[in-house]
């Protein structure tokens, strides 16, 4: 059963229930009004008959003949011995009590009865003589007009209920058809994507963006956009990995073929094979580290870290690596503690400084500083290299991305994984990393970490 049909049936049932409640209330109200009018008439007539009632010498209650009385009114007087003592009206000859259950009533009461297929409204009143109950008078009138009114009212209410349910069902069917029309677009888009693998397709907004359907379409389009980005990134990732693997494997295979052809070991070829094997090892290690990070399986051993000592340690090591090519400077440094994984934070600093050293020309400078800003630690790494083009800045933290204008591929060039790993580590320490660069003026990286 479709959603449209289920909702139509639900709305029709709700409408039917509402109409049933209002119809029942209307029926009860009209019935009470009609019976109230009949009861008022019986009460007025009873006063007249009570004045006409008298006890004969035998102790029986008799009724004087009224001068003027409603022809629809009938009266019976029943003794306590269940014998009819007197009667009046069109039903006077009836041998059956108008209300058999109240022939010895103690209190006055109104009741509907069915006697010989006659629908009656009966007022029963006990008669007292010398403060003793001696008989019961029952005053009755026909309820044929009330029954007819009830039947007519029930018929009208049923017709209104039936047409109300039908109209509600038809209106719900067409209204829901228009409201659920965008869902067909979603289904068609999903089927088109499944058939054609086209993640660039989007669902048009046919109505308001503020309602539930509009929100669903907006969310679905955002999901498609994210899937398209992820799919494109995956394709680029596979292409980059293939390219990075192909280069060292080609070198290794060429050197092996050369040695096989020469039938002797060549130290230069072995050195080249060893270098390319190292490159492959670093590439696989970087990929494994990223995979562990993105899957949440990369453990971080948090403890208090003296950030000033860590930076001093990294500065000493990187100054040795820089040698005579680049001058590494430690400008300002404050003492402070952060909560983090010391080894991973050291990896972050080494990645940034190694990049700065690698891309800074001969006799260039790399500056390090650590300062306390509010409740955060700010680490700055600035170089005097060629800088990063503005169009490349938004992408430098993506895997395998390299700004080719300033970073040419070669044996010393990285794989474009270091900054991705660095960004992940910093963010999982509750911090952030920022970059500013202009071509020809160098690059500045700033890391912000919360103080312990």
C-alpha positions in Angstrom: 0.0 0.0 0.0 1.4 3.4 -1.0 2.1 6.2 1.4 -0.4 8.4 -0.4 -3.2 5.8 0.0 -2.3 5.1 3.6 -2.4 8.8 4.5 -5.7 9.3 2.5 -7.3 6.5 4.5 -5.9 7.9 7.7 -7.3 11.4 7.0 -10.7 9.9 5.9 -10.9 7.9 9.2 -10.0 11.0 11.2 -12.7 13.0 9.4 -15.2 10.2 9.9 -14.4 10.1 13.6 -14.8 13.8 14.0 -18.1 13.9 12.1 -19.2 10.9 14.2 -18.5 12.7 17.4 -20.2 15.9 16.3 -23.1 13.9 14.8 -23.6 12.0 18.1 -23.5 15.2 20.1 -26.1 16.8 17.8 -28.3 13.7 18.0 -28.2 13.7 21.8 -28.8 17.4 22.0 -31.9 17.3 19.7 -33.3 14.2 21.4 -33.0 15.8 24.8 -34.7 19.0 23.5 -37.6 17.0 22.0 -38.0 14.8 25.1 -37.8 17.9 27.4 -40.8 19.5 25.5 -42.8 16.3 25.9 -41.9 16.0 29.6 -43.0 19.6 30.2 -46.3 18.8 28.5 -46.8 15.7 30.7 -45.9 17.7 33.8 -48.5 20.4 33.1 -51.2 17.8 32.3 -50.4 15.8 35.5 -51.3 18.8 37.6 -54.7 18.9 36.1 -55.3 15.1 36.6 -54.1 15.2 40.2 -56.8 17.8 40.9 -59.4 15.5 39.2 -58.4 12.4 41.2 -60.5 11.4 44.3 -60.9 8.3 46.4 -64.4 6.5 46.4 -65.9 4.8 49.4 -64.2 1.5 48.4 -60.8 3.2 48.7 -60.3 3.2 44.9 -58.9 6.2 43.1 -61.1 7.6 40.4 -60.8 10.4 37.9 -63.4 13.1 37.2 -64.0 13.7 33.5 -61.9 16.7 32.5 -63.7 19.5 30.7 -60.9 19.9 28.1 -57.9 17.7 27.6 -55.3 17.0 24.9 -56.5 14.1 22.8 -53.0 12.6 22.7 -52.9 12.2 26.5 -53.9 8.9 28.1 -54.1 8.2 31.8 -54.1 5.0 34.0 -54.6 4.6 37.7 -53.1 1.4 39.1 -53.8 0.2 42.6 -51.1 -1.3 44.8 -52.8 -4.7 44.1 -51.8 -4.2 40.4 -55.4 -3.7 39.3 -56.5 -0.9 37.0 -58.8 1.4 39.0 -59.5 4.0 36.3 -58.3 5.2 32.9 -58.8 8.0 30.4 -57.8 8.8 26.9 -57.4 7.0 23.5 -55.4 4.2 25.2 -57.9 3.8 28.1 -59.1 0.4 26.9 -55.5 -1.0 27.0 -55.2 -3.7 29.7 -51.5 -3.3 29.8 -49.8 -0.7 32.0 -48.1 2.1 30.2 -45.0 1.5 32.3 -45.2 -2.0 33.9 -41.9 -1.7 35.8 -43.2 1.3 37.7 -46.7 0.2 38.7 -45.7 0.6 42.4 -43.4 3.6 42.0 -42.4 5.5 45.1 -41.0 8.5 43.3 -42.3 10.4 40.3 -40.3 9.5 37.1 -40.3 9.9 33.3 -39.6 6.8 31.1 -39.9 5.7 27.5 -41.7 2.4 26.9 -42.8 0.2 24.0 -46.3 -1.2 24.6 -47.9 -3.2 21.8 -45.6 -1.6 19.2 -46.5 1.8 20.5 -43.7 4.1 21.6 -44.8 6.1 24.6 -43.4 8.7 27.0 -44.8 7.9 30.5 -44.9 10.0 33.6 -45.5 7.9 36.7 -46.6 9.6 40.0 -47.5 7.9 43.3 -50.8 9.0 44.8 -51.1 9.6 48.5 -54.1 9.5 50.8 -53.7 10.5 54.5 -49.9 10.4 53.9 -50.2 6.8 52.6 -49.4 5.6 49.1 -52.7 4.2 47.8 -52.2 4.1 44.0 -50.0 5.1 41.1 -51.1 7.3 38.2 -49.4 7.0 34.8 -49.8 9.7 32.2 -48.6 8.8 28.7 -48.4 10.4 25.3 -47.3 9.0 21.9 -43.7 9.6 20.8 -44.3 8.9 17.1 -43.4 12.5 16.1 -40.2 12.3 18.2 -39.3 8.9 16.7 -39.9 10.3 13.2 -37.7 13.3 14.0 -35.0 11.0 15.4 -35.1 8.8 12.3 -34.9 11.8 10.0 -32.1 13.3 12.0 -30.1 10.0 11.9 -30.6 9.8 8.1 -29.4 13.3 7.6 -26.4 12.8 9.9 -25.5 9.5 8.1 -25.7 11.2 4.7 -23.5 14.1 6.0 -21.0 11.7 7.5 -20.8 9.6 4.3 -20.4 12.6 2.0 -18.0 14.2 4.5 -15.8 11.1 4.5 -15.9 10.8 0.7 -15.1 14.5 0.1 -12.3 14.3 2.7 -10.9 11.2 1.0 -11.0 12.8 -2.4 -9.5 16.1 -1.2 -6.8 14.3 0.7 -5.9 12.1 -2.3 -5.3 15.1 -4.6 -3.7 17.3 -1.9 -1.3 14.5 -0.9 -0.6 13.9 -4.5 0.7 17.4 -4.9 2.4 17.4 -1.6 4.2 14.1 -2.2 5.1 14.9 -5.9 8.7 16.0 -4.9 9.2 12.6 -3.4 8.9 11.2 -7.0 11.6 13.5 -8.1 13.8 12.1 -5.3 13.1 8.5 -6.3 13.7 9.3 -10.0 17.0 11.1 -9.1 18.2 8.2 -7.0 17.3 5.7 -9.8 19.1 7.9 -12.4 22.1 8.0 -10.2 22.0 4.2 -9.7 21.7 3.6 -13.4 24.1 6.2 -14.7 26.5 6.8 -11.7 25.8 10.5 -12.2 26.4 12.2 -8.8 26.2 15.6 -10.4 22.4 15.4 -10.7 20.4 17.5 -8.3 16.7 17.6 -7.3 14.9 20.8 -8.2 13.0 22.6 -5.4 9.3 22.5 -6.5 7.9 24.2 -3.4 8.9 25.9 -0.2 12.3 25.2 1.2 11.0 25.6 4.7 8.6 22.7 4.9 9.5 19.1 5.5 9.7 18.1 1.8 11.8 21.1 1.0 14.2 20.3 3.9 14.4 16.7 2.7 15.2 17.8 -0.8 17.8 20.2 0.5 19.4 17.6 2.7 19.4 15.1 -0.2 21.1 17.5 -2.5 23.7 18.3 0.1 24.3 14.5 0.5 24.7 14.2 -3.3 27.1 17.1 -3.3 29.1 15.5 -0.5 29.1 12.1 -2.2 30.2 13.7 -5.4 33.1 15.4 -3.7 34.1 12.2 -1.9 33.8 10.2 -5.1 35.9 12.7 -7.0 38.4 12.8 -4.2 38.6 9.0 -4.2 39.2 9.0 -7.9 41.9 11.6 -7.6 43.3 9.7 -4.6 43.6 6.5 -6.6 45.1 8.3 -9.5 47.7 10.0 -7.3 48.6 6.8 -5.4 49.0 5.0 -8.8 51.2 7.8 -10.0 53.3 7.9 -6.8 53.7 4.1 -6.8 54.5 3.9 -10.5 57.5 6.2 -10.4 59.6 4.3 -7.8 58.5 0.9 -9.1 59.6 2.0 -12.6 63.0 3.0 -11.2 63.4 -0.2 -9.3 62.4 -2.4 -12.3 64.7 -0.4 -14.6 67.7 -0.9 -12.3 66.9 -4.6 -11.8 66.7 -5.0 -15.6 70.0 -3.1 -16.0 71.8 -5.3 -13.5 70.3 -8.5 -15.1 71.5 -7.3 -18.5 75.0 -6.4 -17.2 75.0 -9.6 -15.1 76.7 -7.8 -12.2 75.7 -5.7 -9.2 76.0 -2.0 -9.7 76.4 0.0 -6.5 74.7 3.1 -8.0 71.7 1.0 -9.1 71.5 -0.6 -5.6 71.6 2.8 -4.0 68.8 4.0 -6.4 66.7 0.9 -5.5 67.3 1.5 -1.8 66.1 5.1 -2.1 63.0 4.2 -4.1 62.2 1.4 -1.6 62.5 4.0 1.2 60.1 6.3 -0.7 57.6 3.4 -1.1 58.0 2.7 2.6 57.3 6.3 3.5 54.3 6.5 1.2 52.7 3.3 2.6 53.4 4.5 6.1 51.7 7.8 5.4 48.7 6.2 3.8 48.4 3.8 6.7 48.6 6.6 9.2 45.9 8.5 7.4 43.7 5.4 7.2 44.1 4.8 10.9 43.3 8.5 11.6 40.2 8.6 9.5 38.9 5.3 10.9 39.5 6.5 14.5 42.0 3.7 15.1 45.0 6.0 15.6 45.6 6.2 19.3 46.6 9.5 21.0 48.3 9.2 24.3 47.3 12.4 26.1 49.3 13.8 28.9 50.8 17.1 30.0 53.4 18.3 27.5 55.9 21.1 28.1 55.5 22.8 24.8 58.6 25.1 25.1 60.9 22.1 25.8 59.4 20.2 22.8 59.9 23.1 20.4 63.5 23.6 21.7 64.2 19.9 21.1 62.7 20.0 17.5 64.6 23.3 16.8 67.9 21.6 17.7 67.2 18.6 15.5 66.0 20.6 12.5 68.9 23.0 12.6 71.2 20.0 12.1 69.1 18.8 9.2 69.0 22.3 7.6 72.8 22.4 7.7 74.3 25.3 5.7 71.3 25.5 3.3 68.8 27.3 5.5 69.2 29.3 8.7 66.7 28.2 11.4 65.9 30.8 14.1 64.0 30.5 17.4 62.6 33.9 18.0 60.5 34.0 21.2 59.4 31.2 23.4 57.1 31.2 26.5 56.8 28.4 29.0 53.4 26.7 28.9 51.7 23.3 29.2 49.3 21.6 26.9 47.4 18.3 27.1 48.4 16.1 24.1 50.4 13.3 22.6 54.0 14.4 22.7 55.1 12.2 19.8 52.3 13.4 17.5 52.9 17.0 18.3 56.5 16.6 17.6 55.5 15.0 14.2 53.5 18.1 13.5 56.4 20.4 14.2 58.8 18.3 12.2 56.5 18.2 9.2 56.1 22.0 9.1 59.7 22.8 9.6 60.9 20.2 7.2 58.6 21.6 4.5 59.9 25.1 5.2 63.5 24.0 5.0 62.8 22.0 1.8 61.1 24.8 -0.1 63.2 27.7 1.1 66.0 28.6 -1.3 69.8 28.6 -0.4 70.7 30.9 2.5 67.0 31.5 3.3 65.5 31.7 6.8 63.0 29.8 8.8 61.7 31.4 12.0 60.0 29.6 14.9 58.1 31.2 17.8 55.9 30.1 20.7 53.6 32.6 22.5 50.7 32.5 24.9 47.6 34.3 23.5 44.7 34.3 26.0 44.1 30.7 27.0 45.8 29.3 23.9 49.3 28.5 22.7 50.3 29.8 19.3 53.1 28.2 17.4 54.3 30.1 14.3 56.6 28.7 11.6 57.5 31.3 9.0 59.9 30.8 6.0 61.3 33.1 3.3 60.5 30.7 0.4 58.7 31.3 -2.8 55.3 31.2 -1.2 52.1 29.4 -2.2 49.8 30.7 -5.0 46.5 32.0 -3.7 44.5 29.5 -5.8 46.4 26.6 -4.1 46.0 27.8 -0.5 42.5 26.2 0.1 43.7 22.8 -1.1 47.1 22.4 0.6 45.7 20.2 3.4 44.2 17.7 0.9 45.9 14.4 0.4 48.5 14.3 -2.5 47.9 18.0 -3.2 51.0 20.0 -4.1 51.4 23.4 -5.5 53.5 22.6 -8.6 54.6 26.2 -9.2 56.7 26.2 -6.0 57.1 22.5 -5.4 58.5 20.5 -8.2 58.4 16.8 -8.1 61.7 15.0 -7.4 63.4 12.5 -5.1 63.4 15.0 -2.3 59.7 16.0 -2.8 57.1 14.6 -0.4 53.9 12.9 -1.4 51.5 15.6 -0.2 50.4 13.6 2.9 52.3 15.5 5.6 49.9 18.5 5.8 46.9 16.2 5.8 48.3 14.3 8.8 49.3 17.5 10.5 45.8 19.0 10.2 44.2 15.8 11.6 46.6 15.7 14.6 46.1 19.4 15.4 42.3 19.2 15.2 42.2 16.1 17.4 44.1 18.1 20.0 41.2 20.6 20.0 43.3 23.1 18.1 43.4 24.6 14.6 46.0 25.3 11.9 46.1 28.5 9.8 48.2 29.4 6.8 49.0 32.7 5.1 51.2 33.1 2.1 52.1 35.4 -0.8 54.1 34.5 -3.8 57.7 35.7 -3.5 57.2 36.6 0.2 57.2 33.3 2.0 54.7 31.2 3.9 53.5 31.4 7.6 51.8 28.5 9.4 50.2 29.2 12.8 49.1 26.4 15.1 46.6 27.2 18.0 46.4 24.7 20.9 44.3 25.1 24.1 46.4 25.4 27.2 46.2 22.7 29.9 
